[in-house]
Amino acid sequence: MNDVVVVVKRDTAPLPSDTLDILLILTDAEKEAEIFTSLGAAETALGKESIGYKKVKALFSQGNARPAPEKLIQKIKVVGFADITTPEGLVEAIGEYQKKDNDWYFFMTDKTEDEYIEALAAFAEGTEPTEMELNSGVEDHRKFYFGQTSNKALSMSHARAAVVYTGDLEEHADAAWIGAVGPWYPQYVTWKFKMPAGLGYPVLLADERKTLEDHCINFVTDEYKRNYIKNGTCTDGEFIDSVMGGDWLAKEIRGGIYDVFMSCPIVPYEDSGFTQIGAAVIQAMNEAVKHGIIAVDQESRAGIYTVSIPKWEDATEEQRRKRIMPDIPWEAQLTGAVHSVKVKGILSVEL
C-alpha cells in the first residue's frame, strides 16, 4: 500500500442556466449591436451621462432589491437606430433589425412618449405567431416589451407588454424592475411585491392609483409603510409570470424535439418514433414542474399536465406519405401566484 495517495478530480463545468435575452434599443444614434457584460464596458462605449448607460446601470445594479435575487443580470445587448422621428419608424427599424438578429426576448427602448409605448406594445403583441402562421413556416420569435411612463392616465390593452409608472423617468424603472425580478428566470415568480433598488415611490392620490390599476399600469405603491411594485401585469391584465411561463414551455418543447431529431440517425415513423417525440414533450413538462411553472397536485405532488401521444394507426395515408406525425394534444395548468390558469396546445411534427 502506498504511503502517499493523491487523488485529483476535475470539477465538471456547470451547465449554463437559462437567462433572459434582453435587448435595449436606443434612438439617439446609429450603433451596431453590442453585448455588454459589465457596467464598465457600457460606460466606455455609451458614456456615463447617456440614457443607454443609465438603463444598463439600473438593470445590473439590483443587489439591494427586495427580495434580493441570488444572482444578478449581467448581460444585455444594445443597438442604436438613427433618424427615428415617429413610432412607426421605430417599429419599422426594429423589424429590419430582426432580419439579421432575432435572438432576443425582452426589449426596452429609450422612448417614453405615449404614442411610442402604444406602438411598441402593439408590436410585441403581434410577435406571437398564430397556429396558421406556424404551419406555414413562420418561426416563433415572440417578444416581451417593458416600458416606463410618467403619464398617470395612460391607457392601452396589449398582450406581451408591461408598463410601469414612475414619477421620475431618470430612475429607469423598466430596467430596474427587470434587473430585480429577471434573475429568477425561468423560475416561476410573481412580478408583484418586488421592490427594485433605486426606485422611489410616487405620491399618488386615491383616484390616480385606481386609474393606474384599472388601466393595468404597474407602479410602486406605499401600503402600510411597505413599498413594492403592483400588480405585476401586462397592459391587457394578464400576469407577466403566466406569459413568461407559457413562452418558456413553448421554447423548451421545441428545443427538446429538435434535440431528438439531431441526436438520432432516424426517428422511425412508427409507435416507437412517436414515443420518442412524446417523451421530449413530457420531459419539457417535467422541467416546467421543477421550475414551478406547471402546478402540482397537492397530494401526489405530480405535475398537472396531460400529453396524448398518438399511435401509428392514427395517421392518415397522406400524413404517412409526407412523414407528418399525427398531432400531439397537450394541456398544462400553470402555477400562478394565487390562482391558476390553463395552457394547451397542439404539437405538429414532421419526421
Secondary structure, DSSP 8 states (H G I E B T S, - for coil): --S------------------EEEEE-SS-EEEEEE-SHHHHHHHH-TTSHHHHHHHHHH--TT-BS--SS----EEEEE--S--SHHHHHHHHHHHHTT-----EEEES--SHHHHHHHHHHHHTTS--HHHHHTT------EEEEEE--TT-----TTEEEEE-S-GGG-HHHHHHHHHGGGTTS---STT-B-TT-------HHHHHHHHHTT-EEEEEETTEEEEE--B-TTS-BHHHHHHHHHHHHHHHHHHHHHHHHSS---SSHHHHHHHHHHHHHHHHHHHHTT-B-B-TTT--B-EEE----GGGS-HHHHHHTEEEEEEEEEEE--SSS-EEEEEEEEEE-
